[in-house]
Amino acid sequence: MGFTQYLWNIRFDYLVENPKEVWYRLAEVLNNKPQQKTIVFAMKVLDLITLIAKGHYAKFPLNIPIPLDMHVARML
């Protein structure tokens, strides 16, 4: 099953409770590392949508990366 079909079939409440699964599946489908800016930003959007829809954040682990542009990262 493709990623789009996976998202279409899964319950939103499951995504809220298990966002790390979505995070890693998205990274795999896009052939990216989970800590890359595009993937991390997509998860930030999921977190904000959860806050709007449910009144609380998704249950991400506490040690998730911060979206960081590679040009900025080179300066650090």
C-alpha positions in Angstrom: 0.0 0.0 0.0 1.3 3.4 -0.9 1.8 6.3 1.5 -1.3 8.2 0.3 -3.5 5.1 0.6 -2.0 4.6 4.1 -3.0 8.1 5.2 -6.4 7.8 3.6 -7.2 4.6 5.4 -5.8 5.4 8.8 -7.8 7.1 11.6 -6.7 10.7 12.6 -6.7 9.6 16.2 -4.2 6.9 15.4 -1.9 9.5 13.8 -2.2 11.7 16.9 -1.2 8.8 19.1 1.5 7.4 16.8 3.0 10.4 14.9 6.5 8.8 14.9 5.2 6.0 12.6 3.9 8.6 10.1 7.2 10.5 10.4 9.3 7.6 9.5 7.0 6.3 6.8 7.0 9.7 5.1 10.8 9.9 5.3 11.1 6.5 3.7 8.7 7.2 0.9 10.4 10.5 0.0 13.8 8.8 0.4 14.9 11.3 3.0 16.2 11.1 6.5 13.7 11.7 9.3 15.7 14.7 10.5 15.7 16.5 7.2 14.0 19.9 7.1 11.1 18.9 4.8 10.2 15.9 6.8 10.5 17.7 10.2 8.4 20.6 8.9 5.7 18.2 7.6 5.5 16.7 11.1 5.3 20.2 12.6 2.3 20.8 10.4 0.7 17.6 11.6 1.3 18.7 15.2 -0.4 22.1 14.5 -3.3 20.4 12.8 -3.7 18.2 15.8 -3.7 21.2 18.1 -6.4 22.9 16.0 -8.6 19.8 15.6 -8.1 18.2 19.1 -7.0 21.0 21.4 -3.7 19.4 22.2 -0.4 18.4 20.4 0.3 15.0 18.9 2.3 12.6 21.0 5.7 13.2 19.5 8.8 12.1 21.4 10.5 14.9 23.4 13.7 14.7 21.4 12.5 15.6 17.9 14.7 17.7 15.6 14.0 21.3 14.9 13.5 22.2 11.2 16.8 23.7 10.2 17.7 25.0 6.7 21.0 23.5 5.5 22.4 26.9 4.7 21.8 28.0 8.3 23.2 24.7 9.6 26.4 25.3 7.7 26.9 28.6 9.6 26.7 26.9 13.0 
